[in-house]
Amino acid sequence: MSVWPAAKAGQVLRALHRIGWTLKRQSGSHRVLSRPGWQDVVFAFHDGNELGPRMLARLAKHTGLRPEDL
């Protein structure tokens, strides 16, 4: 069983902003987020989309997001 719950994309984006990610640019639903010391990340989900545990784990690997941040 995964430690990641399913979450809405809008909730995940707010959590990323809380841990220091900022919006660098946006084109449609593709948002490029940046944070000092990390490579830029493309967040390409509509706010109402449900992200499953596997996608959240993949996103966490690139952003430093933790389950308790949600």
DOFI-539632 format. One record per residue (C-alpha): residue number from 1; residue in one letter; x, y, z. Coordinates in steps of 0.001 Angstrom, whole numbers. Layout:
<rs>
(NUM a (X Y Z)),
...
</rs>
This chain:
<rs>
(1 m (0 0 0)),
(2 s (1272 3459 -911)),
(3 v (1802 6240 1620)),
(4 w (407 8686 -950)),
(5 p (-3334 9332 -1009)),
(6 a (-5071 10422 -4189)),
(7 a (-5396 14223 -4349)),
(8 k (-6802 16901 -6619)),
(9 a (-4240 18730 -8766)),
(10 g (-5231 22103 -7281)),
(11 q (-4485 20810 -3773)),
(12 v (-1086 19494 -4910)),
(13 l (-249 22805 -6598)),
(14 r (-1100 24736 -3398)),
(15 a (1136 22358 -1416)),
(16 l (3996 22955 -3862)),
(17 h (3591 26729 -3432)),
(18 r (3684 26296 367)),
(19 i (7021 24444 222)),
(20 g (8642 27137 -1919)),
(21 w (7810 26471 -5577)),
(22 t (6819 29523 -7608)),
(23 l (5160 29900 -11004)),
(24 k (7797 30776 -13585)),
(25 r (5528 30791 -16651)),
(26 q (2308 29260 -17907)),
(27 s (933 28217 -21286)),
(28 g (-2585 26831 -21059)),
(29 s (-2655 24148 -18376)),
(30 h (1137 23681 -18492)),
(31 r (2731 25515 -15579)),
(32 v (6503 25681 -15182)),
(33 l (7419 25860 -11500)),
(34 s (10811 26870 -10157)),
(35 r (12565 26693 -6798)),
(36 p (16152 27661 -5984)),
(37 g (18423 24619 -5901)),
(38 w (16024 22439 -7929)),
(39 q (15452 21903 -11650)),
(40 d (12294 23462 -13093)),
(41 v (9236 21200 -13082)),
(42 v (6352 21187 -15562)),
(43 f (3000 20781 -13793)),
(44 a (535 19919 -16571)),
(45 f (-2729 19128 -14788)),
(46 h (-6066 20913 -14606)),
(47 d (-6977 21866 -11033)),
(48 g (-9903 19420 -10836)),
(49 n (-7948 16378 -12053)),
(50 e (-7400 13578 -9554)),
(51 l (-3741 12557 -9195)),
(52 g (-3169 8997 -8057)),
(53 p (-508 7672 -5690)),
(54 r (1934 6720 -8458)),
(55 m (1829 10162 -10071)),
(56 l (2229 11852 -6680)),
(57 a (5248 9659 -5870)),
(58 r (6825 10571 -9226)),
(59 l (6128 14252 -8681)),
(60 a (7557 14045 -5163)),
(61 k (10837 12653 -6475)),
(62 h (11329 15815 -8563)),
(63 t (9928 18404 -6146)),
(64 g (10637 17263 -2586)),
(65 l (6902 17036 -1828)),
(66 r (5997 14798 1140)),
(67 p (2635 13206 1995)),
(68 e (2317 15416 5095)),
(69 d (2628 18527 2872)),
(70 l (-769 17771 1372)),
</rs>
